[in-house]
Amino acid sequence: MTISYARDGKTTVSNQAQPAAATSGGTPYSLTAVNNSAQPWVIYVYQKMPNQSNDLFSLAWFASPYQIRVGDQIRFQWEVDYNFVWSDTGTLIPGVNFFASGSKDASPDGANSTNFSTDPGPGLSDPVQASPKGSLIINDASDVPNNRYSVGIGMSGAGTYVVQAGTNLKHQFTPTPSYWIAAGIDQKVGTVLDIQTITQTSEVKYDPNVYDKTATLGSDNNWTIS
């Protein structure tokens, strides 16, 4: 994942507080966010599933490492490469920061299943292929306490969705990428979101064979996607 910050015609690249980029060589997507509103904002991107359940939380997948000034812009880049993640979050609620403590590459059509356990220390097993194909599966072991750890899936090296881990639980995710951009105050990569309360947000849809989009936040605090 790369963030490019453009200001006064000059572009620099910042990886501050950002996870490493995936390196599988997939097709790169990009999203340029332009702040033409009346004030600076933290600009962030998250994913959302259709009919998302209340126990599944979206994370701030990308986030600008600082507020983007009026007239400035930031660019996010990623590849559609999946991974499993876990974190020692405690009780999983909106506002908690999910700091990925371990990641394993995953593939819905290949190595799509992993086990999360705490022996000899908390972590994920190397993924293997399991049924059903097309899903990503995490099995919590019998030694996993309730309300201590969280597990989930990510894309391009950063977490996208997480759930509370617990004793002998099974979590099954069906990847259906849906990209959303938003403007906020203090979101960071990994912030657990309450997607029902997010304002100043808009879905960013990529048509077939389209890999680059621009989202512009206007003076009315609405996004225009082009």
Buried (B, 14 or more C-beta within 10 A) or exposed (E): BBBBBBEEEEEEEBEEEBBEBBEEEEEBBBBBBBBEBEEBBBBBBBBBBEEBEEEBBBBBBBBBBEBBEBEBBBBBBBBBBBBBBBBEBEEBEEEBBBEBBBBBBBBBEEBBBBBBBBEEEBBBBEBEEBEEEEBBBBBBBEEBEEEBBBBBBBBBBBBBBBBBBBEEBEBEBEBEBBBBBBBBEEBBBBBBBEBEEBEBBBEBEEEEEEEEBBBBBEEEEEBEEE
